[in-house]
Amino acid sequence: MRPRKLLVSFFFFIFLSSFNPIVSAENVTFDFSSFTLRNITLLGDSYLRNGIIGLTKALDVPTSSAGVVIYNNPIIFYDRESNITASFSTRFSFSINNVNPSSFGDGLAFFLSPRNRTLGSSGGYLGLVNSSQLTSNKFVAIEFDTRLDLHFNDPNENHVGLDIDSLNSIRAEDPILQGIDLKSGNSITAWIDYKNDQKKLRVYLSYSSFKPEKPVLSVDIDLSDYLKGLIYVGFSASTEGSTELHQIENWSFETIGFLPARPSGKRVGLVFAIAGPTFFGVVLVALGYLSVQKLRGIRRQMSFKAELVACPREFSYKGLKSATKGFHSSRIIGHGAFGTVYKAFFKSSGTIAAVKRSRHSHEGKTEFLAELSIIAGLRHKNLVQLQGWCVEKGELLLVYDFMPNGSLDKMLYQESELGSLLDWSHRLNIVIGLASVLTYLHQECEQRVIHRDIKTGNVLLDGNFKARLGDFGLAKLMDHDKSPVSTLTAGTMGYLAPEYLQYGKATEKTDVYSYGVVALEVACGRRPIERDDFKMVNLVDWVWGLHTYGKIIEAADKRLNGKFKEEEMRKLLLLGLSCANPDCAERPSMRKVLQILNDEAVSLDVPKIKPSLSFSSGLPLNLDDIVSDYMNSSSMCEIRIS
């Protein structure tokens, strides 16, 4: 229906309804500062102790367990008579602890379901889904997942995701980027807000009782179809061969948006007599406003497309939607700085492509134009080739060549768990290809390109396992003779150079640092930051420690079973340390890195002791300080190398 007709129909409905009083559904509110059995039902292995709910078995030995707690009274989210779906907001504190930190898994979830006896299987099913009947349970859930489960396409072992009738999350984010470790054992407060008028769901996490400004997870989603009928709310959790313990400490919940009962009988005529002239005036103003906005929207879209004329072909939104099955969650193959990536199959041509879809049509425009303007003008065998773009229906979409072997991150970690291990010759070719394309970006383009987000997740592999660099949503163009400009720090923790964290100045040397971390990952088969017992271990520090004692070759990935040339492995490890040197002045250029890898230059000397980085106050800047400063401080301090 056209906006003008829709508006007229809406006001006409209001006019008629003023003569037919409506009894609206009521908003629901409850607040449990501690729990009793009066208003909740415990299922499975859940229990109540000292006012706190435990969802899984509290044992010192690994076990499989699943438990659920449900609020006894069903909640009405949808009022048929007024055709209103309520928004909702919930706040609760939880903790995920473990007597054996090496056996974490699987996590907990907050859910809404039409069933009041929801209890699924243990393990990766989070107590939400029955392993033998995956489609039987209906629910909307926010999962707080602590295990990487390949069956459900989990991104990592520490993520928050939105699930609807399936444990393959519609979207998932890593809260560690905001300093929240789900497995820390600390009490974590969560806020989940769904605003039906905005069709948006947001999840916030904090170690304190103060709600942060930035959500951990934000999803544009219309939940109205899933909230009809009587809905129950609650929590579930599960373990499998683990001693992980899940506890809910407090819980408040409310629905928002139902209208109060309309005035009856005698008041209706008086209300209409007073409001009538105003009402029709509002209608005229609104119609005029809609017409102006529609005209402006057309002009904006035409202007936006005019900026893209020189770029590759324009795809139709209808064609891309059909090729991705309506952007179905089963077609998701990755997430980038720009947004979600879908696998697209074009029946007419029989070809496959990858489609990037912006998270937010307005907020994503800058990143969209950045990626499009940069990629469209670049040509290199180790870059992901851009096929085209689409700007329709408020969507910003990019179409790329499909990379059948996925990301380097997936091949190094996920695929290896399934038995497909990346061999040494492929690994060496990947780091050489990545060095080649970065040399091109830094020194061979008309304008120098700083990628700012070099990581294994953004290195894609074609059918021959050759590296293709992608995701230019954070990239910056700079003239070769210009100084770097200070920007907001962007990128991925573990790959960020120390000086970039402090000053926010992206240079080619910050890309070199990130490349060094990737090179070490390829050689060692370890992530940039990993949990070891009760502390976080930095890959660069770990390799440099082995180098200090003359044992650097011990850093080689044990899964290779020694199937590599020791000289090549040693060269790559030392080159990785050279690139990840805390002193940016000591890092080589990417051209030098490429020459070393191709045996066209001798390897660089790497000091036995890693140069230490410190503030001008003399305080050491270790990994914890870097993470803490990155999350909490905006001050700029002088850094010196000692």
C-alpha positions as CSV (number, residue, x, y, z in Angstrom):
1,M,0.0,0.0,0.0
2,R,1.3,3.5,-0.8
3,P,2.4,5.6,2.2
4,R,-0.3,8.2,1.5
5,K,-3.1,5.6,1.3
6,L,-1.7,3.9,4.4
7,L,-1.7,7.1,6.4
8,V,-5.3,7.9,5.4
9,S,-6.4,4.3,6.3
10,F,-4.6,4.5,9.6
11,F,-6.4,7.8,10.6
12,F,-9.7,6.5,9.3
13,F,-9.3,3.4,11.6
14,I,-8.6,5.7,14.6
15,F,-11.7,7.8,13.7
16,L,-13.9,4.7,13.6
17,S,-12.4,3.1,16.7
18,S,-13.2,6.1,18.8
19,F,-16.9,4.9,18.6
20,N,-15.9,1.3,19.6
21,P,-14.2,1.2,23.0
22,I,-11.3,-1.4,23.0
23,V,-10.1,-3.3,26.1
24,S,-6.3,-3.6,25.6
25,A,-4.0,-6.2,26.9
26,E,-2.1,-5.2,30.0
27,N,1.7,-4.7,30.3
28,V,3.5,-7.2,32.5
29,T,6.2,-6.4,35.0
30,F,8.1,-8.6,37.5
31,D,11.3,-8.2,39.4
32,F,13.1,-11.0,41.3
33,S,16.0,-9.6,43.4
34,S,16.3,-13.2,44.6
35,F,14.4,-16.3,43.7
36,T,11.8,-18.5,45.4
37,L,9.7,-21.4,44.1
38,R,6.5,-19.3,44.2
39,N,6.6,-18.0,40.6
40,I,9.0,-20.2,38.7
41,T,9.2,-23.8,37.5
42,L,12.5,-25.8,37.5
43,L,13.1,-28.4,34.8
44,G,15.9,-30.9,34.3
45,D,19.0,-30.4,36.4
46,S,18.2,-26.9,37.5
47,Y,17.9,-26.1,41.2
48,L,17.4,-23.3,43.7
49,R,19.9,-22.6,46.4
50,N,20.2,-19.5,48.6
51,G,17.9,-17.5,46.3
52,I,20.1,-18.2,43.3
53,I,19.2,-20.6,40.4
54,G,21.7,-23.1,39.2
55,L,20.9,-24.4,35.7
56,T,23.4,-27.3,35.5
57,K,24.8,-29.8,37.9
58,A,27.3,-28.5,40.4
59,L,29.9,-31.3,40.2
60,D,33.7,-31.4,40.4
61,V,33.8,-34.1,37.7
62,P,33.0,-33.6,34.0
63,T,29.4,-34.4,33.2
64,S,26.6,-33.8,30.7
65,S,23.7,-31.7,32.1
66,A,20.8,-29.6,31.0
67,G,18.4,-27.4,33.0
68,V,15.7,-24.9,32.5
69,V,13.8,-22.3,34.7
70,I,10.5,-20.8,33.5
71,Y,8.4,-18.0,34.8
72,N,5.1,-19.7,35.7
73,N,2.6,-17.2,34.1
74,P,2.4,-16.9,30.3
75,I,2.8,-13.5,28.9
76,I,0.7,-11.8,26.1
77,F,2.8,-9.9,23.7
78,Y,0.2,-9.5,20.9
79,D,-3.2,-7.9,21.3
80,R,-5.5,-9.0,18.5
81,E,-8.1,-6.2,19.0
82,S,-5.6,-3.3,18.9
83,N,-3.2,-5.2,16.5
84,I,-0.3,-4.2,18.8
85,T,2.8,-6.2,19.6
86,A,4.4,-5.2,22.8
87,S,8.1,-4.3,23.1
88,F,9.9,-5.9,26.0
89,S,13.0,-5.3,28.2
90,T,14.7,-7.7,30.6
91,R,17.6,-7.4,32.9
92,F,19.4,-10.3,34.8
93,S,22.7,-11.1,36.3
94,F,24.4,-14.4,35.6
95,S,27.8,-16.1,36.0
96,I,29.5,-18.9,34.2
97,N,32.2,-20.6,36.3
98,N,34.3,-23.7,36.2
99,V,36.5,-25.7,38.6
100,N,38.4,-26.9,35.6
101,P,39.0,-24.0,33.1
102,S,40.1,-26.3,30.3
103,S,36.7,-27.9,30.1
104,F,34.4,-25.0,29.3
105,G,31.1,-25.5,27.5
106,D,28.4,-25.1,26.5
107,G,26.7,-21.9,27.8
108,L,23.2,-20.6,28.7
109,A,20.4,-18.8,27.0
110,F,17.4,-16.5,27.7
111,F,14.4,-17.6,25.7
112,L,10.8,-16.9,24.8
113,S,8.7,-19.9,23.9
114,P,5.0,-20.9,23.4
115,R,5.8,-24.1,25.5
116,N,6.0,-24.2,29.3
117,R,7.8,-27.5,29.4
118,T,10.8,-26.6,27.1
119,L,13.7,-28.8,28.0
120,G,16.2,-29.9,25.3
121,S,19.3,-31.9,25.2
122,S,22.6,-31.3,26.9
123,G,25.8,-30.2,25.1
124,G,25.7,-27.8,22.2
125,Y,21.9,-27.8,22.3
126,L,21.9,-25.5,25.3
127,G,18.9,-27.2,26.8
128,L,16.7,-25.6,24.1
129,V,16.5,-28.2,21.4
130,N,16.0,-31.9,21.4
131,S,18.9,-33.5,19.5
132,S,16.6,-36.0,17.9
133,Q,13.9,-33.5,16.9
134,L,15.8,-30.3,15.9
135,T,12.7,-28.5,14.6
136,S,10.2,-29.4,17.3
137,N,10.9,-26.6,19.7
138,K,9.8,-23.1,18.8
139,F,11.7,-20.2,20.5
140,V,13.4,-16.9,20.3
141,A,16.6,-17.0,22.3
142,I,19.7,-15.0,23.1
143,E,22.5,-17.4,23.6
144,F,25.6,-16.8,25.7
145,D,27.7,-19.5,24.2
146,T,31.1,-20.7,25.6
147,R,32.0,-23.5,23.2
148,L,32.9,-23.4,19.5
149,D,30.4,-25.9,18.0
150,L,30.9,-26.5,14.2
151,H,27.5,-28.1,13.9
152,F,25.8,-24.7,14.5
153,N,28.4,-22.5,12.7
154,D,29.6,-20.9,15.9
155,P,32.1,-18.1,15.3
156,N,34.2,-18.8,18.4
157,E,34.0,-20.1,22.0
158,N,32.9,-16.8,23.5
159,H,29.9,-15.2,21.7
160,V,26.4,-13.8,22.1
161,G,23.9,-14.7,19.4
162,L,20.2,-14.3,18.4
163,D,18.6,-17.7,17.7
164,I,15.1,-18.2,16.3
165,D,13.8,-21.9,16.1
166,S,17.4,-22.9,15.4
167,L,20.8,-22.8,17.2
168,N,22.4,-21.4,14.0
169,S,22.5,-17.8,15.1
170,I,21.0,-15.1,12.9
171,R,23.8,-13.0,14.2
172,A,26.5,-13.5,16.7
173,E,29.1,-11.2,18.2
174,D,32.2,-11.6,20.5
175,P,31.7,-9.7,23.7
176,I,35.5,-9.8,24.4
177,L,35.7,-6.8,22.1
178,Q,34.0,-4.9,24.8
179,G,36.1,-6.5,27.6
180,I,33.5,-9.1,28.6
181,D,34.6,-12.7,29.0
182,L,31.6,-14.9,29.4
183,K,33.8,-17.6,31.1
184,S,35.5,-15.2,33.6
185,G,33.4,-16.5,36.5
186,N,32.5,-12.9,37.3
187,S,28.9,-11.8,37.8
188,I,27.7,-10.3,34.4
189,T,24.7,-8.2,34.1
190,A,22.7,-8.5,30.8
191,W,20.1,-6.2,29.3
192,I,18.0,-7.4,26.4
193,D,15.8,-4.7,24.8
194,Y,13.4,-5.3,21.9
195,K,11.6,-2.3,20.5
196,N,8.8,-3.4,18.2
197,D,8.3,0.1,16.7
198,Q,11.9,0.1,15.6
199,K,12.1,-3.7,14.8
200,K,15.4,-3.8,16.6
201,L,16.8,-6.1,19.3
202,R,19.8,-5.0,21.4
203,V,21.9,-6.9,24.0
204,Y,24.1,-5.1,26.5
205,L,26.6,-6.7,28.9
206,S,28.6,-5.2,31.9
207,Y,30.5,-6.4,34.9
208,S,28.8,-3.6,36.8
209,S,25.1,-2.6,37.4
210,F,25.5,0.3,35.0
211,K,24.1,-0.3,31.5
212,P,26.7,0.5,28.9
213,E,25.9,2.9,25.9
214,K,27.1,0.4,23.3
215,P,25.3,-2.9,22.8
216,V,27.3,-6.1,22.4
217,L,24.7,-7.3,19.9
218,S,22.3,-5.3,17.7
219,V,20.0,-6.9,15.2
220,D,17.3,-5.5,13.0
221,I,14.5,-8.0,13.3
222,D,10.7,-8.2,13.4
223,L,9.7,-10.6,16.2
224,S,6.0,-9.9,16.0
225,D,5.2,-13.2,14.2
226,Y,7.0,-15.2,16.9
227,L,5.3,-13.5,19.9
228,K,1.6,-14.4,19.1
229,G,-0.4,-16.5,21.5
230,L,0.7,-17.2,25.1
231,I,4.5,-17.0,25.5
232,Y,6.6,-18.2,28.4
233,V,10.0,-16.7,29.3
234,G,12.9,-18.3,31.0
235,F,16.5,-19.5,30.9
236,S,18.2,-22.7,29.9
237,A,21.8,-24.0,30.0
238,S,23.8,-27.2,29.3
239,T,27.1,-28.9,29.5
240,E,28.7,-32.0,27.8
241,G,31.8,-33.5,29.4
242,S,32.4,-30.3,31.4
243,T,32.2,-28.9,34.9
244,E,30.9,-25.6,33.7
245,L,28.4,-24.1,36.2
246,H,25.6,-21.6,35.2
247,Q,23.8,-19.4,37.7
248,I,21.1,-16.8,37.5
249,E,21.3,-14.3,40.4
250,N,18.4,-12.0,39.7
251,W,15.9,-11.2,37.0
252,S,13.5,-8.4,36.0
253,F,11.2,-8.3,33.0
254,E,8.6,-6.0,31.5
255,T,6.5,-5.6,28.4
256,I,5.9,-2.1,27.0
257,G,3.5,-0.5,24.5
258,F,0.0,-1.7,25.2
259,L,-2.6,1.1,25.2
260,P,-4.8,1.9,28.2
261,A,-8.5,1.3,27.8
262,R,-10.3,3.9,25.6
263,P,-12.7,6.5,27.2
264,S,-16.3,5.2,27.1
265,G,-19.7,6.4,25.9
266,K,-20.3,10.0,26.9
267,R,-16.7,11.2,26.6
268,V,-16.3,10.1,23.1
269,G,-18.4,12.9,21.5
270,L,-16.7,15.5,23.6
271,V,-13.2,14.2,22.7
272,F,-14.1,14.1,19.0
273,A,-15.6,17.6,19.0
274,I,-12.4,19.0,20.6
275,A,-9.9,16.9,18.6
276,G,-11.7,16.9,15.2
277,P,-10.2,20.0,13.7
278,T,-6.8,19.3,15.0
279,F,-7.0,15.7,13.7
280,F,-7.7,16.8,10.1
281,G,-5.0,19.4,10.3
282,V,-2.5,16.8,11.4
283,V,-3.6,14.6,8.5
284,L,-2.9,17.4,5.9
285,V,0.5,18.2,7.5
286,A,1.4,14.5,7.6
287,L,0.5,13.9,3.9
288,G,2.6,16.9,2.9
289,Y,5.5,15.7,5.0
290,L,5.3,12.2,3.4
291,S,5.3,13.7,-0.1
292,V,8.4,15.8,0.6
293,Q,10.2,12.9,2.3
294,K,9.4,10.6,-0.6
295,L,10.9,13.2,-3.1
296,R,14.0,13.6,-1.0
297,G,14.4,9.9,-0.8
298,I,14.3,9.6,-4.6
299,R,16.9,12.4,-4.9
300,R,19.2,10.8,-2.3
301,Q,19.1,7.4,-4.0
302,M,19.8,9.0,-7.4
303,S,22.7,11.0,-5.9
304,F,24.0,7.9,-4.2
305,K,23.9,5.9,-7.4
306,A,25.6,8.7,-9.3
307,E,28.7,8.2,-7.0
308,L,28.9,4.6,-8.2
309,V,28.6,5.0,-12.0
310,A,32.3,4.2,-12.5
311,C,32.1,1.0,-10.5
312,P,31.3,-2.5,-11.8
313,R,27.8,-3.7,-12.8
314,E,24.7,-2.9,-10.8
315,F,22.7,-6.0,-9.6
316,S,19.0,-5.9,-8.9
317,Y,17.8,-6.4,-5.3
318,K,15.2,-8.9,-6.4
319,G,18.0,-11.0,-8.1
320,L,20.2,-10.9,-5.1
321,K,17.4,-11.8,-2.7
322,S,16.4,-14.7,-4.8
323,A,20.0,-15.9,-5.1
324,T,20.4,-15.9,-1.3
325,K,17.0,-17.4,-0.6
326,G,15.8,-14.2,0.9
327,F,19.1,-13.7,2.8
328,H,18.3,-16.8,4.7
329,S,20.5,-17.7,7.8
330,S,21.4,-21.0,6.2
331,R,23.2,-19.0,3.4
332,I,25.5,-17.0,5.9
333,I,29.1,-17.8,5.3
334,G,30.8,-15.1,7.3
335,H,30.8,-11.7,9.0
336,G,33.0,-8.7,8.2
337,A,33.5,-5.1,9.2
338,F,30.9,-4.1,6.6
339,G,28.2,-6.7,7.5
340,T,27.0,-10.2,6.9
341,V,28.2,-12.3,3.9
342,Y,25.8,-14.7,2.1
343,K,26.4,-17.4,-0.5
344,A,24.4,-16.5,-3.6
345,F,23.5,-19.0,-6.4
346,F,22.3,-17.5,-9.7
347,K,20.2,-20.0,-11.4
348,S,20.1,-18.2,-14.8
349,S,23.9,-18.4,-15.1
350,G,24.7,-21.3,-12.8
351,T,27.3,-19.2,-11.0
352,I,28.0,-18.7,-7.3
353,A,29.0,-15.4,-5.7
354,A,29.4,-13.9,-2.2
355,V,27.1,-11.0,-1.2
356,K,27.9,-8.6,1.6
357,R,24.9,-7.0,3.2
358,S,25.2,-3.9,5.3
359,R,24.1,-4.1,9.0
360,H,22.5,-0.6,8.9
361,S,21.5,1.2,5.7
362,H,22.4,4.6,7.0
363,E,25.3,3.9,9.3
364,G,26.8,1.5,6.8
365,K,26.8,4.0,3.9
366,T,30.3,5.4,4.7
367,E,31.8,1.9,5.0
368,F,30.0,0.8,1.9
369,L,31.4,3.7,-0.2
370,A,34.8,3.2,1.4
371,E,35.0,-0.5,0.4
372,L,33.4,0.1,-3.1
373,S,35.6,3.1,-4.0
374,I,38.8,1.3,-2.9
375,I,38.2,-2.2,-4.3
376,A,36.7,-0.9,-7.6
377,G,40.0,0.7,-8.5
378,L,42.3,-2.1,-7.4
379,R,43.6,-5.1,-9.5
380,H,45.8,-7.8,-8.0
381,K,45.8,-11.6,-8.1
382,N,45.6,-11.8,-4.3
383,L,42.6,-9.5,-3.9
384,V,39.0,-10.7,-3.8
385,Q,37.4,-9.6,-7.1
386,L,34.4,-7.3,-6.9
387,Q,31.6,-8.2,-9.4
388,G,29.1,-5.4,-8.6
389,W,26.8,-3.6,-6.2
390,C,23.2,-2.9,-5.4
391,V,21.5,0.0,-3.7
392,E,17.7,-0.7,-3.3
393,K,15.1,-1.1,-0.6
394,G,17.3,0.8,1.8
395,E,19.9,-1.9,1.4
396,L,23.6,-1.6,0.6
397,L,25.0,-4.7,-1.1
398,L,28.3,-5.8,-2.6
399,V,28.8,-8.8,-4.8
400,Y,32.2,-10.6,-4.9
401,D,33.7,-13.8,-6.3
402,F,32.9,-16.7,-4.1
403,M,35.9,-18.3,-2.4
404,P,35.2,-22.0,-2.1
405,N,37.7,-22.7,0.7
406,G,36.4,-20.0,3.0
407,S,38.7,-18.0,5.3
408,L,42.2,-18.8,6.5
409,D,40.8,-18.6,10.1
410,K,38.4,-21.4,9.3
411,M,41.0,-23.6,7.6
412,L,43.5,-23.1,10.4
413,Y,41.2,-23.8,13.3
414,Q,37.7,-25.2,12.4
415,E,38.5,-27.4,9.4
416,S,41.5,-28.9,11.2
417,E,39.2,-30.2,13.9
418,L,37.2,-32.0,11.2
419,G,40.3,-33.6,9.8
420,S,41.2,-31.2,7.0
421,L,44.6,-29.7,7.8
422,L,46.3,-27.0,5.8
423,D,49.7,-28.3,4.8
424,W,53.0,-26.4,5.0
425,S,53.3,-25.7,1.3
426,H,49.8,-24.1,1.2
427,R,50.6,-22.1,4.4
428,L,53.8,-20.7,2.9
429,N,52.1,-19.7,-0.3
430,I,49.4,-18.0,1.6
431,V,51.8,-15.7,3.6
432,I,53.7,-15.0,0.4
433,G,50.5,-14.1,-1.4
434,L,49.4,-11.9,1.5
435,A,52.8,-10.1,1.5
436,S,52.5,-9.5,-2.2
437,V,49.1,-7.9,-2.1
438,L,50.1,-5.7,0.9
439,T,53.1,-4.6,-1.0
440,Y,50.8,-3.6,-3.8
441,L,48.4,-1.7,-1.5
442,H,51.2,0.1,0.3
443,Q,53.6,1.0,-2.4
444,E,52.3,0.3,-5.9
445,C,48.9,1.9,-6.0
446,E,48.3,5.5,-7.1
447,Q,47.2,6.1,-3.6
448,R,48.5,4.2,-0.7
449,V,45.8,1.9,0.9
450,I,45.9,1.1,4.6
451,H,43.7,-1.9,5.2
452,R,43.5,-1.6,9.1
453,D,41.9,-5.0,9.6
454,I,44.5,-7.6,8.5
455,K,43.5,-10.9,10.2
456,T,43.1,-14.6,9.3
457,G,39.3,-14.0,9.1
458,N,39.8,-11.5,6.2
459,V,42.2,-13.7,4.3
460,L,40.1,-15.8,2.0
461,L,41.2,-18.9,0.1
462,D,40.3,-19.7,-3.5
463,G,39.9,-23.2,-5.0
464,N,43.7,-23.6,-5.1
465,F,44.2,-22.3,-1.5
466,K,45.7,-19.1,-2.8
467,A,45.3,-16.1,-0.5
468,R,42.8,-13.4,-1.5
469,L,42.6,-10.3,0.8
470,G,39.1,-9.0,1.4
471,D,36.9,-6.8,3.7
472,F,37.9,-3.2,2.9
473,G,35.2,-1.7,5.1
474,L,37.8,-0.1,7.4
475,A,40.4,0.7,4.8
476,K,41.8,4.3,4.3
477,L,43.2,5.9,1.2
478,M,46.3,8.2,1.7
479,D,48.6,10.0,-0.7
480,H,52.1,8.6,-0.6
481,D,53.6,11.9,0.6
482,K,51.0,12.6,3.3
483,S,51.4,11.9,7.0
484,P,49.0,9.5,8.7
485,V,45.9,11.1,10.2
486,S,44.6,10.2,13.6
487,T,41.3,8.3,13.5
488,L,39.1,6.2,15.9
489,T,40.9,3.0,16.6
490,A,39.4,0.2,14.5
491,G,40.3,-3.4,13.9
492,T,40.5,-6.6,15.9
493,M,42.1,-7.1,19.3
494,G,45.2,-9.2,19.0
495,Y,46.1,-7.8,15.6
496,L,46.4,-4.2,16.6
497,A,49.8,-2.5,16.9
498,P,50.6,-1.0,20.3
499,E,51.1,2.5,18.9
500,Y,47.8,2.3,17.0
501,L,46.0,1.4,20.2
502,Q,47.5,4.5,21.9
503,Y,47.4,7.2,19.1
504,G,44.8,5.8,16.7
505,K,47.1,6.6,13.7
506,A,46.9,4.0,11.0
507,T,50.0,3.6,8.9
508,E,51.4,1.0,6.7
509,K,53.5,-0.1,9.7
510,T,50.2,-1.0,11.6
511,D,49.3,-3.2,8.7
512,V,52.8,-4.8,8.9
513,Y,52.3,-5.6,12.6
514,S,48.9,-7.3,11.8
515,Y,50.6,-9.2,9.0
516,G,53.3,-10.4,11.5
517,V,50.6,-11.8,13.8
518,V,49.0,-13.6,10.9
519,A,52.3,-15.1,9.8
520,L,52.9,-16.4,13.4
521,E,49.3,-17.9,13.4
522,V,50.1,-19.7,10.1
523,A,53.3,-21.1,11.5
524,C,52.1,-21.9,15.0
525,G,48.4,-22.8,14.5
526,R,47.5,-20.7,17.5
527,R,45.2,-17.7,17.8
528,P,46.6,-14.2,18.6
529,I,45.2,-14.3,22.2
530,E,44.4,-17.6,23.9
531,R,43.4,-18.6,27.4
532,D,46.0,-20.7,29.2
533,D,44.8,-21.8,32.7
534,F,43.7,-18.5,34.3
535,K,45.5,-16.0,32.1
536,M,45.4,-14.7,28.6
537,V,48.5,-15.5,26.5
538,N,49.7,-13.3,23.6
539,L,51.0,-15.2,20.6
540,V,53.8,-12.7,19.9
541,D,55.0,-12.9,23.6
542,W,54.9,-16.7,23.5
543,V,56.9,-17.0,20.4
544,W,59.4,-14.4,21.5
545,G,59.9,-16.2,24.8
546,L,60.9,-19.4,22.9
547,H,63.2,-17.3,20.7
548,T,64.9,-15.9,23.8
549,Y,65.9,-19.4,24.9
550,G,66.9,-20.5,21.4
551,K,63.9,-22.8,21.0
552,I,61.8,-20.9,18.4
553,I,61.3,-24.0,16.2
554,E,59.2,-25.4,19.1
555,A,56.6,-22.9,18.2
556,A,55.8,-24.8,15.0
557,D,52.3,-26.1,14.7
558,K,52.4,-29.6,16.3
559,R,49.6,-30.7,14.0
560,L,52.0,-30.6,11.0
561,N,53.9,-33.5,12.6
562,G,57.2,-32.1,11.5
563,K,56.2,-32.1,7.8
564,F,57.9,-28.8,6.9
565,K,61.4,-27.5,6.0
566,E,62.9,-26.3,9.3
567,E,64.8,-23.5,7.5
568,E,61.5,-22.2,6.1
569,M,59.7,-22.5,9.4
570,R,62.4,-20.6,11.3
571,K,62.5,-17.9,8.6
572,L,58.7,-17.4,8.9
573,L,58.7,-17.3,12.7
574,L,61.5,-14.8,12.8
575,L,59.9,-12.7,10.1
576,G,56.7,-12.7,12.0
577,L,58.5,-11.4,15.1
578,S,60.2,-8.7,13.0
579,C,56.9,-7.5,11.7
580,A,55.4,-7.6,15.2
581,N,58.2,-5.6,16.8
582,P,56.8,-3.2,19.4
583,D,59.0,-0.5,17.9
584,C,57.3,0.4,14.6
585,A,60.5,1.9,13.3
586,E,62.2,-1.5,13.4
587,R,59.5,-3.2,11.4
588,P,60.3,-4.0,7.8
589,S,58.3,-2.7,4.8
590,M,56.0,-5.2,3.1
591,R,58.3,-5.0,0.1
592,K,61.2,-6.1,2.3
593,V,59.0,-8.9,3.8
594,L,58.2,-10.2,0.3
595,Q,61.8,-10.1,-0.8
596,I,62.8,-12.2,2.3
597,L,60.1,-14.8,1.6
598,N,61.2,-15.0,-2.0
599,D,64.9,-15.4,-1.0
600,E,65.7,-12.1,-2.6
601,A,67.0,-10.6,0.7
602,V,68.6,-11.9,3.9
603,S,66.5,-12.3,7.0
604,L,66.5,-9.5,9.6
605,D,68.2,-9.8,13.0
606,V,65.6,-10.3,15.8
607,P,66.7,-9.3,19.3
608,K,66.7,-12.2,21.7
609,I,64.7,-10.1,24.3
610,K,61.5,-8.6,23.1
611,P,61.7,-4.7,23.3
612,S,59.5,-3.6,26.1
613,L,56.9,-0.9,25.6
614,S,56.2,1.6,28.4
615,F,54.4,4.8,29.2
616,S,56.4,7.9,29.9
617,S,55.5,7.4,33.5
618,G,57.6,4.2,33.5
619,L,54.7,1.8,33.9
620,P,55.1,-1.3,31.8
621,L,52.5,-1.8,29.0
622,N,51.7,-5.5,29.0
623,L,48.8,-7.3,27.3
624,D,46.4,-6.6,30.2
625,D,47.3,-2.9,30.1
626,I,46.8,-2.7,26.4
627,V,43.4,-4.4,26.5
628,S,42.3,-2.3,29.5
629,D,43.5,0.9,27.9
630,Y,41.9,0.0,24.6
631,M,38.6,-0.5,26.3
632,N,38.5,2.3,28.8
633,S,40.8,5.1,28.0
634,S,40.8,7.9,25.4
635,S,43.9,9.6,26.6
636,M,47.1,9.9,24.5
637,C,50.3,9.2,26.2
638,E,53.9,9.3,25.0
639,I,55.3,5.9,24.3
640,R,59.0,5.0,24.4
641,I,60.9,1.9,23.5
642,S,63.5,0.6,26.0
